[in-house]
Amino acid sequence: MQTDQEIISSNQSFYDAFNKQDLGRMKAVWQDDACARCIHPGWPVLKGYGKIIQSWEDIFNHNQHMEIQLSDVEVVIHEDIAWVSCQENLFSIKTTGVQSSKVHATNLFQRVGDDWKMILHHAAAIPIVIPEEFS
């Protein structure tokens, strides 16, 4: 379905902006609206476009060599709202080597004219479960 592909493309644009640490691309993905929300893992809710974009600028300025690869991507569309549920597989290069973590994300998009703009990004770390015999 064409609309599913549009949503997948909009969602991928968000992760491309992240992987390239491209603030201009990140700004283009988000709906410039006071109702927009962003919840980074372990952060309080960021309300409004300005605070959200500032958070991405801070992340890009303080975290080098990060990449997200997606898995388990699911799309749901209802009229002019769509959401994407996915697993973010985050890789970062540190002085101690490559670190990886898994995060579950829900991204909400709203149709604005012919485009789909992000209005919510909610990411939560997936806990590492250690089997009892190792704890």
C-alpha positions in Angstrom: 0.0 0.0 0.0 1.3 3.4 -1.0 0.5 5.1 2.4 2.4 2.4 4.3 5.4 3.1 2.2 5.0 6.9 2.8 5.0 6.2 6.6 8.0 3.9 6.4 9.8 6.5 4.3 9.0 9.3 6.8 10.2 7.0 9.7 13.4 6.2 7.9 14.0 9.9 7.3 14.0 10.3 11.0 16.6 7.6 11.5 18.7 8.8 8.6 18.8 12.3 10.2 19.9 10.6 13.5 22.6 8.4 11.8 24.0 11.3 9.9 23.6 13.7 12.9 22.0 16.1 10.5 20.1 18.8 12.4 18.6 20.2 9.2 17.1 16.8 8.3 15.9 16.3 11.8 14.1 19.7 11.7 12.4 18.7 8.4 11.1 15.4 9.9 9.3 17.0 12.9 6.0 19.0 12.8 6.8 22.5 14.0 4.1 22.5 16.7 3.8 23.1 20.4 1.9 19.8 20.7 4.9 17.7 19.5 6.4 15.5 22.2 9.7 13.6 22.5 10.8 11.2 25.2 14.4 10.0 25.0 15.3 7.0 27.1 15.6 8.2 30.7 14.7 11.8 29.9 11.6 13.8 31.0 9.0 14.6 28.3 10.1 17.3 26.0 7.2 19.5 24.9 7.2 21.6 21.8 9.2 21.7 18.6 11.9 24.1 20.0 12.8 22.0 23.0 12.8 18.8 20.8 15.1 20.2 18.2 17.4 21.6 21.0 17.6 18.1 22.4 18.7 16.7 19.1 21.3 19.4 18.7 22.7 18.6 22.2 22.7 14.8 21.4 24.5 15.4 18.1 27.1 17.7 19.7 27.9 15.3 22.5 27.6 11.8 21.1 29.8 10.9 18.2 29.9 7.7 16.2 26.3 6.5 16.8 24.1 4.5 14.5 20.7 3.0 14.8 19.6 -0.1 12.8 15.9 -0.9 12.9 14.1 -4.2 13.4 10.6 -5.4 14.1 9.0 -2.4 12.3 5.2 -2.2 12.3 3.0 0.5 10.9 -0.6 1.4 11.8 -2.5 4.1 10.0 -5.8 5.7 11.0 -7.0 8.5 8.8 -4.4 11.4 9.2 -2.5 9.7 12.0 0.0 6.9 11.7 2.3 5.2 14.2 5.4 3.1 13.8 6.5 0.6 16.5 10.1 -0.6 16.1 13.2 -1.8 17.9 16.2 0.5 17.7 19.4 -1.4 17.7 21.9 1.3 18.8 25.6 1.0 18.2 28.1 3.5 19.6 31.9 3.6 19.4 33.5 4.5 22.8 37.1 4.4 23.9 36.3 1.0 25.4 35.0 -0.4 22.1 31.7 -0.8 20.4 28.7 -0.7 22.7 25.2 -1.8 21.8 21.8 -1.4 23.3 18.3 -2.1 22.3 15.5 0.5 22.6 11.8 0.2 21.8 10.4 3.2 20.0 6.9 4.4 19.1 6.9 7.2 16.5 3.7 9.1 15.8 3.1 10.9 12.5 0.4 13.3 11.4 -0.5 14.0 7.7 0.3 17.6 6.9 -0.7 18.3 3.3 1.1 15.7 1.2 3.7 15.0 4.0 3.8 12.9 7.2 5.4 14.9 10.0 6.6 13.4 13.3 4.6 14.6 16.3 5.9 12.0 18.9 9.0 10.0 19.4 8.9 7.8 22.6 11.9 5.6 23.1 12.4 3.3 26.1 15.4 1.1 26.8 14.7 -2.7 26.6 16.0 -4.2 29.9 18.6 -6.9 29.7 17.2 -10.0 31.3 19.9 -12.1 33.0 18.9 -15.7 33.6 18.8 -16.7 37.2 21.7 -19.1 36.9 24.0 -16.2 36.1 22.8 -13.7 38.8 
